[in-house]
Amino acid sequence: MDIITSKDNNKIKYIRNLNLKKFRDEENAFVVEGIKFVDEAINEKADINLLLVSEEALNKSEVQKLIYSIDESKAAVCSTQVFSSAADTVNAQGVLAVINKVTPVQNEVIDKCNFIIMCDRIQDPGNQGTIIRIADAFGPAAIILNKGCVDVFNPKVVRASAGAIFRVPFIRLEDDLEIINNLKDKGFYIVSTVVDSEYYVDNMEKKNKICIVIGNEGQGVSKEIIDNSDIALTIKMTGKAESLNASVAAGISIYEIRKKLLK
């Protein structure tokens, strides 16, 4: 097991650089922090490149278990100060791991799922991570992200997903119309979620394959996607609120559609 003593160590610099999307894309890797999240990564057989542990955390039994669960040559120990210089969070529990990304094949993801959540320009990392977590809770489901979405390997997205990022398949695509047409060709019924519509979940019949579209926090689902959807639904609300947070609306819509409409 490697012993790191300096904040200028190449491995520490590498971890810090992974806070940048450009570097994550170049290295095809990302970081997870905290005992629970690293444990989730190991349990889901994620490809761990490096496990970094602070001296303070080293004596914890759960941390020892993590070290024993991987190839020891991939583990490194450092001081609390050095660890803090690499970590993105204040309370990372003295444990973080560098994970090599897995890139799913687009057609394989679509062909294996009968329920897909398309995120249209979701920009808030907390919302994106929560939607991934919801997909895990009410799945099996896959996620499609279009050009305007935040990077799913952003540290805040990873934390908000609460480990679901290791279980939910997702693909990133550029052309919205191409996405929609491809899904329709494969038998998907496209449901856009909007603030104002005459249609509710109760107006839909059961379907074999459904893609639900969750829109941007400020602008909602794009007009192009709505115009090419099979239906635009809104959430029936009894109070005075005009709209809901994107991830809250996603949770309600996904639950209702999954429960009532998917055969």
Long-range contacts (C-beta under 8 A, 24 or more apart in sequence): 1-67, 1-72, 1-73, 1-75, 1-76, 1-77, 2-75, 2-76, 2-77, 3-76, 3-77, 3-78, 4-52, 4-76, 4-77, 4-78, 4-82, 5-78, 5-79, 5-82, 6-82, 7-81, 7-82, 7-85, 7-86, 9-78, 9-82, 11-50, 11-52, 11-76, 12-78, 12-82, 12-85, 12-86, 14-50, 14-98, 15-50, 15-52, 15-86, 15-96, 15-98, 16-85, 16-86, 18-98, 19-88, 19-155, 21-151, 21-153, 21-154, 24-101, 24-151, 24-153, 28-100, 28-101, 28-103, 29-98, 29-99, 29-100, 29-101, 30-98, 30-99, 30-101, 30-153, 30-155, 30-158, 31-88, 31-96, 31-97, 31-98, 31-99, 31-155, 31-158, 32-96, 32-97, 32-99, 32-158, 33-87, 33-88, 33-89, 33-92, 33-93, 33-95, 33-96, 33-155, 33-159, 34-89, 34-92, 34-93, 34-95, 34-96, 34-159, 35-60, 35-62, 35-63, 35-66, 35-93, 35-95, 36-163, 37-158, 37-159, 37-162, 37-163, 38-66, 38-95, 38-96, 38-97, 39-65, 39-66, 40-163, 40-166, 41-97, 41-99, 41-163, 41-166, 42-66, 42-69, 42-70, 44-163, 44-166, 44-167, 46-99, 46-100, 46-102, 46-166, 47-99, 47-100, 47-102, 48-74, 48-97, 48-98, 48-99, 48-100, 49-74, 49-97, 49-98, 49-99, 49-100, 50-74, 50-75, 50-76, 50-97, 50-98, 51-75, 51-76, 51-95, 51-96, 51-97, 52-76, 52-77, 52-78, 52-83, 52-86, 52-95, 52-96, 52-97, 52-98, 53-77, 53-78, 53-83, 53-94, 53-95, 54-78, 54-79, 54-80, 54-82, 54-83, 54-94, 54-95, 55-79, 55-80, 56-80, 56-94, 57-93, 57-94, 57-95, 58-94, 60-94, 63-94, 63-95, 66-95, 88-155, 89-155, 89-159, 101-153, 104-169, 104-170, 104-171, 106-171, 106-173, 109-142, 109-169, 109-170, 109-171, 110-142, 110-171, 110-182, 110-183, 110-186, 111-186, 112-142, 112-169, 113-140, 113-141, 113-142, 113-169, 114-208, 114-209, 114-210, 114-262, 115-139, 115-140, 115-141, 115-142, 115-209, 115-210, 115-211, 115-212, 115-258, 115-262, 116-141, 116-142, 116-143, 116-144, 116-183, 116-188, 116-209, 116-210, 116-211, 116-212, 117-141, 117-142, 117-143, 117-144, 117-211, 117-212, 117-214, 117-250, 117-254, 118-143, 118-144, 118-145, 118-146, 118-179, 118-211, 118-212, 118-213, 118-214, 118-225, 119-143, 119-144, 119-145, 119-146, 119-149, 119-214, 120-146, 120-148, 120-149, 120-176, 120-213, 120-214, 120-215, 120-216, 120-221, 120-222, 120-225, 121-146, 121-147, 121-148, 121-149, 121-215, 121-216, 121-219, 121-222, 122-148, 122-149, 122-150, 122-214, 122-216, 122-217, 122-246, 123-148, 123-149, 123-150, 123-216, 123-217, 124-150, 124-217, 124-246, 125-150, 125-154, 125-155, 125-156, 125-157, 125-160, 126-156, 126-157, 126-160, 126-247, 127-160, 127-217, 127-245, 127-246, 127-247, 127-250, 128-152, 128-154, 128-157, 128-160, 129-156, 129-157, 129-158, 129-159, 129-160, 129-161, 129-162, 129-165, 130-160, 130-161, 130-247, 130-250, 130-251, 131-214, 131-246, 131-247, 131-250, 132-157, 132-160, 132-161, 132-164, 132-165, 132-168, 132-170, 133-160, 133-161, 133-162, 133-164, 134-247, 134-250, 134-251, 134-254, 135-164, 135-168, 135-254, 136-161, 136-164, 136-167, 136-168, 137-164, 138-254, 138-255, 138-258, 139-167, 139-168, 141-168, 141-254, 141-258, 142-168, 142-169, 142-170, 142-171, 143-168, 143-169, 143-170, 143-171, 144-170, 144-171, 144-172, 144-173, 144-179, 144-211, 145-170, 145-171, 145-172, 145-173, 146-172, 146-173, 146-174, 146-176, 146-179, 147-173, 147-174, 148-216, 176-222, 176-224, 176-225, 177-224, 177-228, 180-225, 180-228, 180-229, 181-228, 183-211, 189-230, 189-231, 190-225, 190-228, 190-229, 190-230, 190-231, 191-229, 191-230, 191-231, 191-232, 191-233, 191-257, 192-221, 192-225, 192-226, 192-229, 192-231, 192-232, 192-233, 193-221, 193-232, 193-233, 193-234, 193-235, 193-249, 193-250, 193-253, 194-220, 194-221, 194-226, 194-232, 194-233, 194-234, 195-220, 195-234, 195-242, 195-243, 196-234, 197-232, 197-233, 197-234, 199-231, 199-232, 199-233, 199-234, 200-233, 200-234, 200-235, 200-236, 201-233, 201-236, 201-253, 201-256, 201-257, 201-260, 201-261, 202-236, 203-231, 203-233, 204-231, 204-233, 204-257, 204-260, 204-261, 205-261, 206-260, 206-261, 206-262, 206-263, 207-261, 207-262, 207-263, 208-262, 208-263, 210-257, 210-261, 210-262, 212-253, 212-254, 212-257, 214-246, 214-249, 214-250, 214-253, 215-246, 216-246, 217-245, 217-246
